[in-house]
């Protein structure tokens, strides 16, 4: 039964999105507000067609928010809820930035450039929103941004390694072929 369910391209894509959402939950418990959404956005952009990449990024964000508000007791004031929504929009913007790069640059350089585009879009958007609403930008100091960059880079590297390993299995090759066909 399992092989029949996983033989469908849609099922394999759904399984990939669920896996990303589960990874997001694990990162949420470990990093709470520092979930590497830029890394997830870049991996999604590299792995799926546009619609599915945005869906995957949205699923990762939603899983993070559900755990944060449901289990980690994030405050439910208007500002926190607004920032939660903003993070979702910024995640989608980061995914689009990474997609633009992946369409133009291939291979290892393309993957690294996609990650950097997603990270710059993510942090840049946060900075601009903070500046626009008059909030302090002290948490954009070099040590803080470096820490967030390293969390995202390690998460991206780990997910990219898992993606590469999975692609060497029969299931992974079928999934990659399905996704490539949808990407075209």
Secondary structure, 3 states (H helix, E strand, C coil): CHHHHHCCHHHHHHHHHHHHHHHHHHHHHHHHHHCCHHHHHHHHHHHCCHHHHHHHHHHHHHHHHHHHHHCCCCCCCHHHHHHHHHHHHHHHHHHHHHHHHHCCCCHHHHHHHHHHHHHHHHHHHHHHHHHHCCCCCHHHCHHHHHHHHHHHHHHHHHHHHHHHHHHCCHHHHHHHHHHHHHHC
